[in-house]
Amino acid sequence: MLDLNRVDVVLGNRMNMNEAFKVLNFDRTRFKIFVAKEKPLAVYFGKRFLYGEPEFLGLFNSAMATCK
């Protein structure tokens, strides 16, 4: 989805993202990569998705609060 411009941000750890780039044969120079711990990051969810998954946002926010 990132390669097709269907999503703008992927949040993942370095090991998993390196493996994904390798397996999918992505040219890393096509993407801007930065460490989220050092930069503010926003995540946006579509209204249709949130309407269809009413519990999701609360669960997501709770999970993010436990991340370090």
Rosetta blueprint (number, residue, H / E / L):
1 M L
2 L L
3 D L
4 L L
5 N L
6 R L
7 V L
8 D L
9 V L
10 V L
11 L L
12 G L
13 N L
14 R H
15 M H
16 N H
17 M H
18 N H
19 E H
20 A H
21 F H
22 K H
23 V H
24 L H
25 N L
26 F L
27 D L
28 R H
29 T H
30 R H
31 F L
32 K L
33 I L
34 F L
35 V L
36 A H
37 K H
38 E H
39 K L
40 P L
41 L L
42 A L
43 V L
44 Y L
45 F L
46 G L
47 K H
48 R H
49 F H
50 L H
51 Y H
52 G H
53 E L
54 P L
55 E L
56 F H
57 L H
58 G H
59 L H
60 F H
61 N H
62 S H
63 A H
64 M H
65 A H
66 T H
67 C L
68 K L
